[in-house]
Amino acid sequence: MSEHRRKAPQPQGGGRAAARRAAQQPAGRRNDASHSATSASPSDEYGEEQPSYGGRAEARRAAQRGGGRRRGGGDGSGPEGRGRGRAGSGKKRLIDYPRAGKDGARRWMPSWKLVSGLCLGFLGLMMGVAGIAYALVVPPEPKDLATAQNNVYFWGNGKPMVATGGSVNRQEIDYAHIPEAMRNAVISAENKSFNSDRGIDPVGIARAFYNMAKGGETQGGSTITQQYVKNSMLSQDQTLSRKFKELFITLKVGKTVPKKDVMKGYLNVSYYGRGASGLQAAARTYYDKDAEELNPSECAFLATLLKGASYYDPAGAPGADDVKASAVANTERAKERWSWILDEQVKDGRMSAAERAKYTKFPMPDKPQKDAKLGGQTGYLVDLATKYFLANNKGGVTEKELAQGGYEIHTTFDKKKVEDLEISITKVLKAKIDPKKRPDKDTHVQFGGASVDTKTGAIVATYGGEDATKHYTNNADATGAQVGSTFKPFVLAAAMETGKRNPELPAEQSDSERTPVSPKSIYNGDNKLKINYYNGEVWQNKEGKEWLQTNDGDQSYGNMTLREAMQESANSPYVQLGMDVGTDKVKDAAVEAGLRDDDYMADSNVPSFSIGTSSPSAIRMAGSYATFATSGKQRDPFSVTEVKHEGKVIYQHDMVTKNAFPSVVADNVTDVLKNVVENGTGTPAQLPGRDVAGKTGTTDGNKSAWFVGYTPQLSTAVSMFRMDDDETNKNREFLEMYGTGGEKSIHGASFPAQIWHDYMADAVKGTKVVNFPKPEPYGETVFGGGAVSPSPTPSPTPSPSKSSEAPVTPSPSPSSPSPSPSETCAPLDWECKNNGGTTEGQDNGGTTDGATDGGTDTGTTDGGTDTGTTDGGTTQGTTNGNSNSNGGGLFGGNG
């Protein structure tokens, strides 16, 4: 047989049986066996690698059992040896996945080592990210809404008047003003670990979940720090991103912000219901007191509200239909939680059991109050106090800073007296003023009023107009309305203190020799009296015209004492007296008494200055008359006693007392004005059983009317005028009041005196009856204005025992038109009409020198302010509001 036909040699190692055993062995072992078996094969000598199978059939079966991957045999490292063989003899993998040596699902099941490694890696990654985030996070500034505050104004008795000036009812207070009991209550109720945790309390969160699960009373899961961050720095959206931010910001705040600041911020920001944000607003809203005055029981209740005021306010949720938020349900819940908080404090060692035993009765809060508005008189009072504080605070608080809120302004205003004054004026408005019935007479009627404590200067009441939200100008402030004959007491005071000049001396020496004037001094009370300089020369204006002073109704009195002239409100004696003393001295006396030398002070270089061409405010008039009531001691009117900012006092009123006049002078002026009320034009102001002194005032053209009077304790001024209400009109003028209220004319003895009487009767009710000091005789009886009668007490002609100041129509004079009228009509003679007065350019000695363009509002806010502007900022007429062509005339205010 040929060698080429020789049968292939059989593999060594047992033939087919060995092949089957090799196929059943693991791949690695099989390869080794195959290698061993074939190493001695005769075919080696031919240099050929023999298959490890026992035959072709066996190879096929082996391939079916182990897959084509074993087909290459050997060590599996060659091109044909890929597959499972690499796991056995290849390099070991770092991550054994899918798992080698596993079949089926087990091959894809990760080992515990792989799972643990992945978890640890993920945890490490998260910690790294968290560390970076924590390092980079910067707590944001508190939101504007969280820091927004308003200003709270208080009545003179310390009760809140109104909170205004901000979008949120909040007044921030310092940590020192937060009661310890409030801090303890909040910690025991909200976050027991507050003093030791770092802002996050995992134990507390777990405890909250556990308590909720078993249905018991819960502490909040969030810490105080978390709630502070959430309420003050973040939005209230319940989103994952907000929660993430809250976590890191809380951790940063917990580590970097002192606990005191966190507690202060939390209590100042939190909402307590009824529109109150922050502890201070809550204390006032629920208990009408400052936060630092709260007792532990009240603190526990306020801490209860932090859980949700809608369900814990005993008044019930406002407007809620939910029976769960009813007053009954809320009260029950509030009592239960209030008691629990007190008990928790005992458990936590923050309150003794003995202290806890004191609080057995639930501290029921006050009933909700209606929101105070700035309408009615409130707006005027707030504006007055605001401007006073801005003008007088030495700390330099600006209007912008005040507008940011957080201030407590304690005013001098007496709520009852404010109401009494408003009622007295409203009574006249409703009974007498009817714009529908008399549209050309009763439209634009305005009243103003102010009442001042004579001993302190405190403004206790004002009337600024019918409604501060409709009529913006404060009528208690300077309006441009002339005061008329209410100015005459300053003339008498100047004459008594400074004295009448010696007519024999030249002007430059006249001040060196003066004679103090007694109220018994005699002056000529004739109508159309020619007015002279102190030395007897006829007074002339710049145009060379003489001045003839008229009295109301053109009545002539002949020689009369200054006391009688004040009683009858005769003009000519006081105009001449002013010339004898010097109108500059009259001005000085008015300023000493308390008026201001400002744009509302008329030109003092003309004779008419002495009878009221100036237009000070009702506040200043009341304050200046108070100087006479206190025997010459002058104190500026003021409207603010104290201002606090975030609990700290930043302003306190410092009462300054000046000796404006010697007591003997002031007491004599008071005695003369007392006679006016008892026997003269002021009789409607009498208060039976009480001493009253006062003076009426009516101006030229019947454009304004006043009554200013006082008791020993209280000084009050009331004004009345007509002016267009369109405050955008810079050319507004004062309007005549002939026919207003159904009367032929309005004068100081009519509506103003009636209002003064009604208000003062209520204001002094229940107060001690005090009499004015009895005046000592003072000064010499001098003669002026051509008076030559030797009689010390001449009887004026005519000499009614009582008279009103209602003006009457004077008889026209072709050569000398009637100057300013006075108030010499019979008592309560409503038919008496004021048609006196002069117009510019008439041949009566008139001059425009007496006008001070008084309509311009460059003036100041009264109430004691030294600077500042009148609210409303309106211009009160540019046609010489103090001149003879508008509201009072150059030459005279009348009685």
Summary of the structure (lengths in Angstrom):
residues: 895
radius of gyration: 49.0
end to end distance: 168.3
largest distance: 192.1
contacts: 3270
relative contact order: 0.09
helix: 40%
strand: 11%
